C-alpha cells in the first residue's frame, strides 16, 4: 500500500524512507584449502544439494576460475561468491533436478573503475556454464551499482557513471538486463531533477526513474532516451511543493504523451491544483496528460500545445451519476503499457467502449493470474492502489473512448519459483464476463511463446481504479 502523506502542521509532504537496494543473502562459498594448495567447495546455508551435500564439481569448476580471473583485474577490490539451489523443471516422472545459481558481487570499486570491472565480470562468466549467474559490481558506498549478464558489455555501466557525475545525483543503480533493464537515479533535492533527467536521456540509460531524497517526486522515462519534456518536468517539480500535494509521478515522454499524476490530501485542494495546472498549460512546450487525484475523485486535463483545444472538448469527465453503467460485453479489454522500475512492475488493463451510447466505469477490475503450468497463481492478494472511498469516482466513456487500471507489484524471484504468469483473467465490471488476456499483449515475446511476468505464488498486486486513458 502507498504510505500515507505527512499532514503534520507545517510539514509538507515528504516521502518516507524507501528500500532501494537488496541485502546480501548468503555467505562465502569459495575457500582456499590448506592442503596442496587445492580448492574445496564447502556447503553453507542455501548452498548445498538440499541434503547438506557439496555442490557438484562441475559447478565449482565453473565458478572458481571466474572468481580468480575477476579478482585479478586491476579494476576490482574484492569478489564475494555465493550460491544456492532451487528446483528445476519437473520431469515426466514427477521429479525435478536442482538448478544452481551463482551470485558474484564485485565490491569496493572506484566509480571510474566500474565499467572496467563490469566488463571483466561479463567476460569471465560463461553463458554456457551449468549455473544461473547473478553478477553485480558496486562502489564501496554503493553510490553506483550495476548488474550485468554473462557475455554482456559495459555500456549500461558507462551510462550509470556518466549520470552519477551530474550535479546533485547521489546514487545510480542499474538493474536487470535486456528488456528488463532499469535504472534508479536518486538526487539530493527537487532542484536537481531536471538536470538528472536530461543527463539520463543523454547517457542512454535504460528505463529510468529519477526520484528525490527529500520529496515524494518520481520522474520516469519508459523507453531509453524518451524522457519527458523539460517544461513538463519543471511543472512536476513545482507541483510537489504546492499546498496539499503529497506525491507527484511523471511517466512517459518521447513519442508518447507523458502522464502526470498529482496526488492531493483531500477534495478541498483538488480543483485548486487543477486550476494551477490549467494556468500554465498553454505555456508548456511538451505534451502531457494530467490527473489530480484525491481520495474520492480525480480531475483530468492536458498540458502543452493542445491544452486550449482539449479544454474545449471537456477533458474533465462528468461525474456520471446520470449515465448508465457499462456492461462487460460492451468493453474490449487489453493489456498495455508494461513498465519496470527498480523493484516494481507496472501493467495497464485498458477497457475500450464498444457501446453506441455513453456509459460509465467505476471502481477497479477483478483479476486472477494464470501460470505457465496452466494453474492459477495461489494466494494472490489484490489491494487497492491507494486509499479509496466507499464510492469511487466514475469514468464516463464516450463510444470508442478508453479507460485504464494500472497494476503494480513488487519484483519477485523467478529463481525460487519459475512458474511465472502468462495471462491475466480480468473481469472489468461486477457480474461481467471473465476475459483471458495473454501478457504477450504488453510484454516483449522474444522468442515467441516466452512472454511472462513475475506475479508468483503469494504475490500482492495493487490495482488502480478505472481512470481515463492517457492520450497517445
N, C-alpha and C positions, 0 to 999 in steps of 0.2 A: 504494500500500500504506500502511497505517497505520504511523506511526512507532512504534518500539519504546519501551517505557516506560523511564524513568530508574530504574535499580535500583542506583545507586551508594550506598555506605553513607551513611546519614543523609539521603539525598536523597529526599524524597517524589517522587512522580511529578509532573513539570511538563511542560507542553505545549511542544514545540519551536516556534520562531517560525513563524508562518503567513503566507502571502501573502494579503492581504485586498483589495488594490487592483490594478487593471490599469494597467500602464505606458502612457504616451502612445506612439502608434505611427507618427506621421508628422510632417512639417514644415509650416510655414506655407505656405498656398497662395493667400492673398489679399494682394496688394501694391498699393501706390499707384503708378501710373505718373507719371513726372515730366512728360511732355509733355501739355499741355492739361488737366491735372488729371483725365484719364481713368483707368480701372482696367483692368488686364490680368490674365488668369488664366494663371499660369505652371505648367508641368508640374513635378512633383517626384517623387521615388521613390514609387511606388504611387499616383500622382495623374496618370495620363495615360491614353491610349486603348489602351495595350498596345504602341504603336509609337512612343512618345515625343511624341505629339501633344498639343495643348492640349485641355482639357475643352470640350465643346460650349458654345456661347454660352448655350443655354437653362439649363444647369447654373449657369453663372456668374451669370446674371440671377436665378436662384432663391436663390442662397446669399449673394451680396454685400449685397443690401439687408437681409437678416436680420442679418448681422454689424454693419452700420451702425446698425440700429434698436436692437439689444440693447446695443451698446457705448454708445449714448447714454442708456441707462437710468441713473437715479441709484443703482440698486442694484448696478451692475456695475463691477468694477475693470478687467477685460480680457477679451477674447474671442480664442480661438485657433481657427481653422478649418482642418481637414484634409480630404483626400478620397482616395478610392481607387475602383477599378473591380473588378467581378467578373462572370463570365459569367452572363447571364440565362437564361431558359427556352430550351430548344432548339427551333428552328423545324422544320417538316416537312422542309426541305432539309438539315437537319443542322447549320446554323449557329446561333450564339447572339449576341444583341445584348448589348452591355455594359450593366451596371447601375451607376449612380454612387451612391456613398454619401458623405454629408457629415457630418463629425463636428465639432460645435461645443462647445468647452469654455469655460465661463464660470468664470474663476478669481479667487481672491483676494477673495471676497465675505465680508463680515462675517456672523457667524452669524445675527443678527437680520434681515439683508437677504436671506437665502437664499430664502424664499418669494417675495419680490418679483421676484428675478432669475429664478427658475423660471417664474413666471407670464409675465414678459416674453419669455422664450425660447419658451415654449409658444405664446404668441400670435403671435410673429413668424414662426415656421416653419410654412409652409403644408403641410397633409397632402397637397395635390394637386400639390406641386412634383415635378419629374422627378428626384428623388433619394430615397434612403433615408436618413432622418435618424437621427443618434445624438447626443443632446443631454444634457449634464451641467453641473451647477452645483456648485462646491465652494469651501469656505473656503480660506484661504491654507495652513493646515497640514492640510487635508483631515480635520478632525475632524467635519465634516458634508459629505457628498457625495450628490447626488440626481440621478438621471436622470429625464427627462420625455419624454413623447411630444408631437408637434405637436398643438395644439388641446386639450391636457390642462389640468389645473388644479394648484394648488399645495397640495392637501390633504395629499399624502404628505410634501411638504417641511415643512409646518407641523407635522405629527406628528413628523417627524425632529428638528426644532428643539426641540420640547417634550420629547422623550425625552433629547436631549443635555443639557438643563438638570437632569436627575435626578442626585442625588448619586452620585458615583463613575463616571459614564459618561464614557468617554474619546473614543469615536468612534461615529458613526452613519452607515452607508452604505445608502442606499435605491436599489435597482437594479431594472431591468425595468419593466414596465407591465402593467396588467390582471391576467390570471390568472397571469402570470409574475413579478409584482412580489414582491420580497423585501427584507427589511431585516436588516442585521447590526449588532448593538449590542455594543460591546466595553467592558467595565467593568474597573476597576483591580484589584479583588480579589473573592473569593467573598462577602465581606460585602455587596457592592453588588448581588448578583444578584437577590435577592428584590425590591428596590425598582425595579430596571431592568425586570424582567418586568412588574411592576404598572404602571409608567409606560407601557410599550409597549402594554399592553392598554387602558389608559385613553385613550391618544392615538389608538388605532385604526390603528397601523402594520400594513401587510400582512404576510403570512407572515414571522415574525421569529425570528431566532436571537440569543440573548444568550450571549456567551462571555466568558471571563476571561483577562486578560493573563498571569497568573502561575500558572494551573492548567488542567488539561485537563478543563474542565467546559463543557457546552453545554446550554442550555435553549431549546427551540424550540416556538413556537406554530405550528400548521399552518393555521389559519384566522384571519382578522382578529378580534382581540378574544378568541379562545379560548385563553387562557393556561392552563397547568396550575395547579391549586390551590396557594395559598401554602404550605400544610403539606407538600405533595409537593415543591415547590421547595426547602423547607428541608431535607427529607430528602436530596435530591440534593446540596445544598451541604455537608451534614455528611458524606455518604458519600465525597466526593472526598478528604477528609482522613484516612480510615480507613487503617490499615496494610495494605499490599498492593494498594490500589486505585490505578490509574493513569489511569483515564478514566471519566467519568460523562456519559451523554447522556440527557436527559429530553425527550420529544417528545409532542405531543398536548395534550389538555385540552379544556375546554368540554363539549359534549355527549358526546364520546367519552372513554373511559378513557385516561389518559395511559400512556405506556410508558417505564419507567425501566430503562436498561441500565447495569450497573455492571461494568466490565472490571477483572479482577484479574490479578496476576502469575502465579499458579500455583494448582494444586488445593489446596494446603495452607491457603489462606486463603478459598477459595470458600465453604465451609459456614459459616465464622465470619462472613463478611459477610452471608450469607443469614440467619443467626441474629440478627444485629443488626437487619436489616430486619424480621424477624418480631417482634422485641421491641417495635418501635414501631408495627407495622402497624395494630393496633386503635385507636391514639390519633390516627391521621391522618384529618383530616376529608375530604380529597379522595380520589378513587379513582384507583388506578394499578396496572398490572401491573408486575412487576419481573423482570429477568433478571440473574443474576450469572454472568458468562461468564469462564471461564479458557481457556487454550489448548487444553484437551482436552474440556471438558464444560461444561454450564451448569445452574444451579439456578434454578427459576422460582417465583413466588408472587405475592401481591397485597397492596396496601396499602389501607387505608380501611375503611369500614363492613362490607364483605363479607369481611374477612380471615379471621375465625374460621370462617365457613361454607365459605369456599374451602379452607381448610386441611383441613377435614373431608372435602372432596371430592378430596383428594390432588392439588393443582395441580402438585406436583412430579412430572414424568413418570418412569416407570420406566426403568431403563437399557435395557431392550428386548432383551437377549440372547436371551430365550426366546420372543420374539414374532416372527412371520413378517414378512418384508419386504412392503411394499405393492407391488402391481403397477400398471403405468401405467393400465390400464383401470379401476382402482378409484378413481382420483383425478380429481376435477373441478377444472380449473385456471382461474384468472382473474388479471387484473392489477388490483391495488388500491393505494390509498394513495400516489398520486403527490404528492410534495412538492418544493419547491425551497428552497435556501438559497444564500447568496451564493457563486457559483462551483461549486455542486454540485447534482445532481439525484438524487432518490430514487424508486424504484418497487418495489412489492412484488409478487412472484408468490405467489399463495395456492393451496394444494392442499387440497381438502376430501375427506375419505374417504367414498366411497360404498359401502364394504365392509360386510358384515354382521358381521364379527368384527374385533378389534383388529389393526392392522398397524403397521409402523414405517417411518419415513423416515430416511435417513442421508446425510450429505454435502450437496452443493449440486447444483442442477439445471444442465443444459447448455442453452445457448441460442444462437440466431442472430438477426439483425435484418434485417427486410425494409424496403426503402426505398420512397419514393413511386414511383420508376421501376419497381418490381416486381423489382428485383435485390437480392441480399443485400449487406449492408454489407461492403466489402472490408477486410482487415487488422484485423478486430475481435479484440481481445485480452480474454480472460476471466481474471480473477485472483481468488483467494480474498479475501474481505473482510478477513480478518485471518490471522495465522499459525495453522495448523491442524495437528492431529496426523495421524498415518498412519491412525488410526481415529476419525473424527469422532463426536460424540455422536449417539445415536439419539433420535428423537422418536416416541413411541408415540401413535397416533391411535385413539381410540375411534370407532365409527361416527358420522358426522356432524361430527366434530371436524376442525379445520383447522390447517395449518402454513404458515409463510410463509418466503420467502427474500427478503432485501432486496437490491436492486440499487442501486449508487451509481456515478455517473460525473461527470466534470468538464464544466461547461458548454462547448459548442463553438460556433464561429461559423457560423451558417447563411448569413451574407452571403458567405462564401467557398465554402460547399458547401450549396446549398439542397435537396439530395436527402435529406430527413430520413426518420427511421424511423417507419413507420406500424403495424408489427406486430412482435411477438416470436415466434419459433418455439422453443417450450420443450419440453424432454424432462425430465420430472420424475425419472425413475429410469433407471438403466442398462438399455439394450435396450428401453425403453418407447417408446410412440408419440410422435412429434413433433406438438405441438398449436400451431396458429396462434392467437395472442391479439392482437386489434387493440388498439392503445394507447388507442383511444377508450373502452375499458372503464374507464380510470382518469383520462384526461386530458380536460379540457374540449374539447368538439367543437362550436365555435361560430364560423362557421356549420358545419352538418353536413358531414362528409367532410373536415374540415381538421385533425383531431387528429393530432399527431405529436410526437416528441421528438427532441432533438438528439444522438442517437447516430449519428455520422457516420463517414466513411471514416477508418480509423486509430484509432478510439476504444478506450479501455480501460475495461471495465466490471468493477467489483468485485462479486462475487457472494457473498452470505452463505449459510452452511449453513442447512438447514431448521431452524426453531425454532417452538415453539408460537405460534400466532397470538395477538396481544393481544386481550383480551376487549373486546367492543363497549361 
